């Protein structure tokens, strides 16, 4: 019972973090095989994608801030 709840919580956390259904499926398959290294790879890869997205958005904000600053001068 505890293991099922723990796995359900992990799946929900992954979905909340924006993981795709494919990532969740692969994670669950790795979990069944007790392949912790691949589980970590899936999570770390998704984290890198999110970080990349943040940097792209940050760049876009900086470009807009520059444009706003130019218009205010």
C-alpha positions in Angstrom: 0.0 0.0 0.0 2.7 2.5 1.0 4.7 1.8 -2.2 1.6 2.4 -4.4 0.9 5.7 -2.7 4.6 6.7 -3.0 4.6 5.9 -6.7 1.3 7.7 -7.2 2.8 10.7 -5.4 5.9 10.6 -7.6 3.8 10.4 -10.8 1.7 13.3 -9.7 4.8 15.3 -8.8 6.2 14.6 -12.3 3.0 15.7 -13.9 2.9 18.9 -11.8 6.5 19.6 -12.9 5.4 19.4 -16.5 6.8 16.0 -17.4 5.2 14.4 -20.5 3.2 11.2 -20.3 6.1 9.5 -22.2 8.5 10.6 -19.5 6.2 9.4 -16.7 5.8 6.0 -18.5 9.5 5.6 -19.0 10.1 6.5 -15.4 7.6 3.9 -14.2 9.2 1.3 -16.4 12.6 2.1 -14.9 11.0 1.9 -11.5 9.7 -1.6 -12.2 13.1 -2.6 -13.3 14.7 -0.9 -10.2 16.8 1.1 -12.6 17.4 4.1 -10.3 20.2 5.5 -12.6 17.8 5.8 -15.5 15.0 7.3 -13.2 17.5 10.0 -12.2 18.4 10.6 -15.9 14.8 11.2 -16.8 14.3 13.6 -14.0 17.6 15.4 -14.6 16.9 15.7 -18.3 13.5 17.3 -17.7 15.1 19.7 -15.2 17.6 20.7 -17.8 14.7 21.4 -20.3 12.9 23.5 -17.7 16.1 25.5 -17.0 16.7 26.0 -20.7 13.1 27.3 -21.0 13.7 29.7 -18.1 16.8 31.1 -19.8 15.0 31.6 -23.1 12.2 33.5 -21.3 14.7 35.5 -19.3 16.4 36.5 -22.6 13.1 37.6 -24.1 12.3 39.7 -21.0 15.7 41.4 -21.3 15.1 42.2 -24.9 11.7 43.7 -24.0 13.2 45.6 -21.2 15.8 47.1 -23.6 13.0 48.1 -26.0 11.0 49.7 -23.2 14.1 51.5 -22.0 14.7 52.8 -25.5 11.2 54.1 -25.8 11.3 55.8 -22.4 14.4 57.8 -23.3 
